Amino acid sequence: MEHPQQPVIARNHRLRTYWHKTQRLVYGIWLTTLGRPASKVCLTLIIVAFSGAIGLYYAEKNHSDDYSTVGNTLCSVVVLLISGFDVAPPSTRFGWALAIFTMLLGIAFVAVVTADLASHLVRAAIRPWSQAKVQANNHFVIAGWGRNDCEMLNNLVSDSLPILRHVVVIDEKVEQPPIRDPYVHFIRGNPAESTALELAGVRKAAVTIIPLDWRIQSDSLKDSVNTLIMLAVEGCNPATYSCVEIVRRDSKRHLSRTAANEVICVGDLSIRLLTQAALNPGISLFLSLLLSPEATTRLHKEPLPPPLAGMSFRQAFSVLNTQLEEILIAVERRVGSGEQKIIANPAQDISLAAGDHLFLLGRSTPEDLRRAAQTQV
């Protein structure tokens, strides 16, 4: 059976990827050139100068051949901006006033460029650029970078994701950003200190990731350091969604006293994955594929579209699979005192309710889900 919506959705995914790539390119240009204060000042000076050129043209067009056309006047203004009075002098008082004003703007233009270059060199000499506060909202913060590869960063800033977000990495031992990308920022400092967290904008961060520092030899010390970082993050912004990686299962009881939302124990995951790989050969390759954002089909979590509220799990499964070729795997529901419960492929025919989240296997975005759900109303 053919699904007519699928080509449209696939095209939308490609357009979103192209848009993210363009957005990344434009932001990189803005960050390195146009976003600098000196660039804004220089642009203002040029606009004012060429506005004065129009006045100079109207003041001198009937008195001097050098200003008789707009082209000649613009050439004269360029010379005034760069080298001073190396052009034919105006004939009227108003023309003289505009010419002097333009020349002063040229002096200011050269002064601003020189000052910006000098300040950049001084700042690079006396203070690392990694100490500037990051201006971002709803971004990712990675508190600690004890990794040997950059797979995590590449996944977080992938153009294939529905939303392109900034990522801030904090570490006191790394000299430069792990990867060169305009959406990846680096703060050199101790992630367990509030100063570094404030520079990373953790108060406005959507998610804070605390990975293991594999440069530390002791497993107990690894977990202790991450617990201290979690306490520091909680002190700055307890509302950020925090994901903490640990080695020892015993460390979970310490982190249970903090505001950590997800505690990922490497030991538990390794044992379970090895067991399932032995019982079901190839399952580790399958899971690796699902967890990659570059895969044609990925595992993702989305809020329940309101039109699907009240449907049974089986009905929602049928709607999403027919409209979007999505596979509904599980439902996350809030129970009790804020506790989240995940119901995977329920045997009973439960009904979906407002506030539920869906675990899906596919490539759809929240917008795709809302459009598909609207067709059922």
Helices and strands as residue ranges (DSSP letters): H 5-29, I 30-34, H 37-60, G 65-67, H 70-83, H 93-126, G 129-131, E 140-143, H 151-156, E 167-171, E 184-188, H 194-199, G 202-204, E 207-210, H 219-236, E 241-246, G 249-251, H 252-255, E 262-265, H 266-279, H 283-290, E 298-303, G 306-308, H 313-324, E 327-335, E 339-344, E 357-362, H 366-374
